[in-house]
């Protein structure tokens, strides 16, 4: 029965799942085992999110810290062994990198299947230095020079060289939006995520010199262009 209740709670939006904790003592911590962590600020802030862009800078900063604190609390309180879906979505930039790194590590340790990172910028019509950079350390790239990676295909690390790699082999869908990812980061995912079906990258800055070692992904989308790979149905 506890497993059935957890499955039911996992079907609810996160805010509603957390609200079930008031039903009874039996339900108190069920939400913390949910496998669906859709941490989109619209669920937490409601229509307030749409007024974010016209707020005074001080209020914007407060809302950003509020969102980051909310997500971090969810991550800290989660008790389930696995998650199927982790999605973070708000106006967040590189200033919060250490916490965002922690969230990704958490998702990977929980063997996440769908990972979506959507970190809007205030001026979404241009790509700036404020983009959050995907952490190379999660892929074992922090000690490998960019020039060396470009020159030698064999230097793309395997998952065995990565300290927090347990979840990468379970990734089916990976979406980056307003996240700074390099060619090396994408190469590493393409080479080391055996069940990856879809990889999407929108609005990034330092994606140059992408080398594809092998194709195992079904749909690969960069910016506004989509390439379908593999057998096609007519």
N, C-alpha and C positions, 0 to 999 in steps of 0.2 A: 504493500500500500504506500509506503513512503516514496518508493520509486515512481509510482503512478502519479502521486501528488506533485512530485518534482517535475514530471513531464508536463503536467497541466500548467503549472506555474511558468514553465519555460516558454509556453505559447503566448504568454501575456507580454505586453510592453513592460519594460523594466520598472517604470514608476508604478504601474498597476500591480506588478508582481510583488514589489516591496509593500504595497498597501495591504496585501493579504496577511501580513504579519500580525495584524490586529484582530484577526478572526478568532484565534485560539492559541494556546501555548504550542499546540502541535504544529501550527502554521508559522510560528514566529520566525524561524530561520530558514524556511523552505526557499524563500526568494534568493537567498545567498548561494543556492546550488543551481540557479537557473543556467541553462546552456546558451541563452540568447542575451548577449550584452550589447544592446543597441543604445549607445550613449550619445545620442543626438540631442543637442541642447534644446531643440524644440519641444521635446517631451518634458524637460525640466523647467524651461523658462516660458513656454507657451508663446503667445503673441509678442512678448517682450523681446524675443529674439529678433524680430523684424524691425524693431526700433533701435537695434544696437548701433547701426551705422550713423544715426543722427545724435547719438549720445555725446556728452562732453568727454574728453579724454580720460578724466579721472573716473567717471562712471564706467566707461568701457573697460578700463583696467580692473575695476572691481568685479565686473561681470566675468572677465576672463579668469580671474583668480577663483571666482565662485565656481565656474564650470570645472576647472582643473581640480579643485578641492572635492567636488562632487564625484568626479570620475575616480579620483584617487581613493576616496572612501569606499566606493563600490569594489575596486580592485582589492583593497585591504580586507574587506569583509567577505569576499567570495570564498566559499568552502567546497564547491564542487570539484571533482577530479578533472573534468574536461569542460570545454565550451565549444559550441559549434560556430558561433558567430560573435565577433567582436568588432564594433563600429564606434569610432570616436569622430565627432563632427561639431566643430565650432570655429570661431576666430581665434586661433592659437598660433603662436610663432615660436621662433628658436629660443626665446627666453625661458621656455618651459621644457627645454630639451631633456634634462635629466629625468623629469617625471614621465615624459612621453616615451623615453627609452624604457623606463620601468614598465609601462603599460604593455609595450610590445613584448618585452621579455616575459611578462605575466601571461599574455595570450599564447605565446609559443610554449611555455611550460605547461599550459592547459591543453595543448594539442589542438589549437584552433584550426578550423577548417575554412572559415571565411574571415579574412582580415581586411577591414576598410578603414583607411586613415584619410579624413577630409578636414584639412586645417586651412580655412579661408584666410585671405589677407584682406585688410581694409580696402586696399585699392586692387580689386580683383582683376582689373584689366591690364595689369602689368606684373611681371615676375620680379621680385626684389630679393635683396640679401636677407630678408626677414624669414624666408622659408625655413621650416623645420627640416634639418638634414636627417635622413634615415641613418641610424647608427651602424657604422661599418663593423663595430666590434661584435655585433650579433652574427656576423657572417665570417668572422675571422680575418677581416680585411685591414684591421687597424695597423698591422705591422708590415703590410705589403704595399710597396710604392705603386702609384698609379701608372708610371711609365713602364714599370716591370710587368704589370698586369696587361698592359696594352701589347707588349712585345711577345709575351709567352702565354699561349692557351693553357699550358699545364699549370700555371700559377693560379687559376681560378680555384679557390679552396673547396674541398669537399666538406660535407657536413661534419665529418669527424674532426675537422680542425676548428670547429666553432664551439664556444663554451656553452651556448644556450640553444642547441640545435634540435632538441627533442621534438619540438612541434613543427618544424619545417616540413618534415616528410608527410604531414597530414594536410597541408595547405591545398585546397582546391581552387579557391578564388582569392586573388590579391588585388586590391584597388588602392592606388595612391592618387590623391588630388590635393594640389598645393603642398606637396612634400618634395623636398630636394633629393632626388635619387640619381645616382651616377650610373654610367654604363656598367661599371663593375658590379654594382649592387644587383642590377637586373640580370646580368650574366650569371651571377651566383645563384639567384633564384631559379632561373631557367634550367641551369645545369643540375640543381640539387633538390628540386621539389618534384618528386616522381609522379604525384597525382594532380599536379596543377593543371586546371582546365581553362582558367581565364586570368589574364594579367592586364590591368588597365592603369595607365599613367596619364594624368591630365595636369597640365600647368606645372612644369618643373623647370629647373634652371640649368643644371650641369649634366644633362644627359647628352653626352657626345661620344662618338667612337664605339657604339654598341656593337659587340661581336656576338653572334649566335653560334654556340657550339653544337647544340642539338635542339630539335623542336619536339617537345612533348606536350606543349600547351595547345588547347583547341582554339582559343581566341586571344589575340594579342593586340591591344589597342594603346596607341601612344598619341597624346594630344587629342586631335579630333579625327584621327584616321584609324580605321580598323582593318586588320588583316586576318582573314579566316584561313586556318591551316587544317590539313588533314583531309580525309574523304568528304566530299560534298554530296548532298542529296539533291537530285534534280526533280 
